[in-house]
Amino acid sequence: MAPKRGDAVAPPAAEEEYEIRFGTSEAAAQWPELCKRFTGNCREAWDSLRTSPLTRSPKQKSLQGRLATRPIGGMDLPQWQFDISSGARLVYCVDEGTRTVWLVDASAAHPGATVAKGKRSSTNR
Amino acid sequence: MPLATFIRDYANVLDQVEAADAEVVLERRSGRASFVVAPLRRVQSDRHAMEAVTRVLRHALEDKALEKSLAAGILETFPWVTFLPATERTQFESAVLETLRGCAALGRFTAFEDLVDSWRVTAEIWSDPASARRLLAPIVVPHGGAVAGPVAS
């Protein structure tokens, strides 16, 4: 999707780096808001996704089970999460072939925050 | 405790740590790894206890008859497992037991913590079924716009 007038422009990725692109319109709408609220943490996440999206760290984890992969453009790609804060997260998929990171979710409200308050249903089937 | 504070007053901090037989975490900025300072005696006794527990665990994990009660123990230790769909709960149990066996054989449990962490964030997503459904849905044509880095205002 072409950037609109006034949109921030992403610098081209260096040879070894990954390009970060929006996988969904929701992520595209949520990302600027998240950056406003958590500028430093989003910068850290953005740097990490460009250089080492598949490296495990205390903030960066692969999802498991059925959520471990997600089909994008017909290819099953590994799905990971980056914790922005205790209440915010990024979810992204990584295409190593094209060195592209697809940002698919940028939520300010982390489901875990609600879990801690016991507001969710207790089981899933 | 910030590493800079420790460097400024290390003699006093070390005396306090020794007197309390405690440990102090030295934090560094920009997400860099933190370190722990503790009396050697404390670390050695922890290590010996860990080695003993690991040996016992290794034997217990080889006993198929104990597998069921170990699985029940896992569910009790990680109550968030309840948010996982039933099939994934079984998958988690098997992965935990398999990884524990490997870790107990090596005497290092970092891989176990990594595994549990990954499943915990997965369970957090499943705690909101709408969120899980969204993240399972195939993306036929991705949005494609480049993600610009945050700019300090």
Interface residues (C-beta under 8 A of the other chain):
Chain A: M1 A2 P3 D7 A8 V9 A10 P11 E19 I20 R21 F22 G23 T24 S25 E26 A27 A28 W31 C35 K36 T39 C42 R43 E44 W46 D47 R56 S57 P58 K59 K61 S62 L63 Q64 G65 R66 L67 R70 P71 I72 G73 G74 Q79 Q81 D83 R89 V91 W102 L103 V104 D105 S107 H110 P111 G112 T114 V115 R120 S121 S122 T123 N124 R125
Chain B: S30 G31 W80 T82 F83 L84 P85 A86 T87 E88 Q91 F92 A95 D114 D117 S118 W119 V121 T122 E124 I125 W126 S127 D128 P129 S131 A132 R134 L135 L136 A137 P138 I139 V140 V141 P142 H143 G144 G145 A146 V147 A148 G149 P150 V151 A152 S153
